[in-house]
Amino acid sequence: MTKPIPVKLEINGKRHELLIEPRVTLLDALREHVGLTGSKKGCDQGQCGACTVHVDGERVLSCLTLAAQVEGRAVTTTTMTKTKGGVVWNASVARMRGSSSSPP
């Protein structure tokens, strides 16, 4: 086992401080360490695009990107927030789509 390293990530405008192994992908950091499951693990080879997130406004395949590589950069996911009354449209999704409207 590799020694964990501290990694500070800004995800959907919120800062997260993680202690993870250097080989942890951004996708696994999002899903397993932060609890944001909107980005999916599809092919795990960068072919399907299910893991796509934005890093500083650019599309990135999070299954092929190490979490440590995006430290200090703004990560935007498609994760929705669940509430008692249902699902709340996450503003980060609208920004990725280029609008501020509610979901279709």
C-alpha positions in Angstrom: 0.0 0.0 0.0 1.3 3.4 -0.9 1.4 6.2 1.7 -1.6 8.5 1.5 -1.1 12.1 0.6 -3.1 15.2 1.5 -5.1 16.5 -1.5 -7.2 19.7 -1.4 -10.0 19.8 -4.1 -12.5 22.4 -4.9 -15.6 20.6 -6.1 -18.8 22.4 -7.2 -17.5 25.5 -5.3 -16.9 23.6 -2.0 -13.5 22.8 -0.6 -12.6 19.2 0.3 -9.5 18.0 2.1 -8.7 14.4 1.4 -6.0 12.0 2.5 -5.7 9.5 -0.4 -3.2 7.3 -2.1 -1.4 9.1 -5.0 -2.9 6.7 -7.6 -6.5 7.5 -6.8 -8.4 8.8 -9.8 -10.5 11.9 -9.7 -13.5 9.7 -10.4 -12.8 7.5 -7.4 -12.1 10.5 -5.2 -15.5 12.0 -6.2 -17.5 8.9 -5.7 -15.8 7.1 -2.9 -14.2 9.8 -0.8 -16.5 12.8 -1.3 -19.8 10.9 -2.0 -20.7 12.6 -5.3 -22.0 9.8 -7.5 -23.2 11.8 -10.5 -20.1 10.9 -12.5 -20.3 7.3 -13.4 -17.7 4.5 -13.9 -18.6 3.2 -17.3 -15.7 1.7 -19.3 -12.9 2.8 -17.0 -10.8 3.5 -20.1 -11.9 7.0 -21.2 -14.0 5.7 -24.1 -17.6 6.2 -23.0 -17.5 9.6 -21.4 -19.7 8.7 -18.4 -17.1 10.0 -16.0 -16.8 13.4 -17.7 -16.4 16.4 -15.3 -15.2 20.0 -15.9 -11.8 21.1 -14.5 -11.4 24.9 -14.8 -14.2 24.8 -17.4 -12.5 22.2 -19.6 -14.0 18.7 -20.1 -11.9 16.0 -18.4 -12.3 12.2 -18.2 -12.1 11.7 -14.5 -11.4 8.0 -14.8 -8.1 8.8 -16.5 -7.1 11.8 -14.3 -5.4 11.5 -10.9 -7.1 13.4 -8.1 -3.7 15.0 -7.2 -3.4 16.4 -10.7 -6.4 18.7 -10.2 -5.4 20.0 -6.8 -6.0 23.8 -6.7 -8.3 23.7 -9.7 -12.1 24.1 -9.9 -13.9 20.8 -10.5 -17.5 20.9 -11.6 -19.6 17.7 -11.6 -23.1 16.8 -12.7 -24.1 15.5 -9.2 -27.6 16.4 -8.1 -28.5 17.1 -4.5 -31.3 15.0 -2.9 -33.7 16.6 -0.4 -36.8 15.4 1.4 -39.1 16.7 -1.4 -37.1 15.2 -4.2 -34.2 16.2 -6.3 -32.9 19.7 -6.5 -31.4 20.9 -9.8 -27.7 21.5 -9.1 -26.5 24.9 -10.5 -23.2 23.3 -11.6 -25.2 21.2 -14.1 -26.7 24.3 -15.6 -23.3 25.9 -15.9 -22.0 22.8 -17.7 -25.0 23.1 -20.1 -24.5 26.8 -20.5 -27.8 27.9 -18.9 -29.2 28.6 -15.5 -32.6 27.0 -16.2 -34.1 24.1 -14.4 -33.8 20.5 -15.8 -35.7 19.5 -19.0 
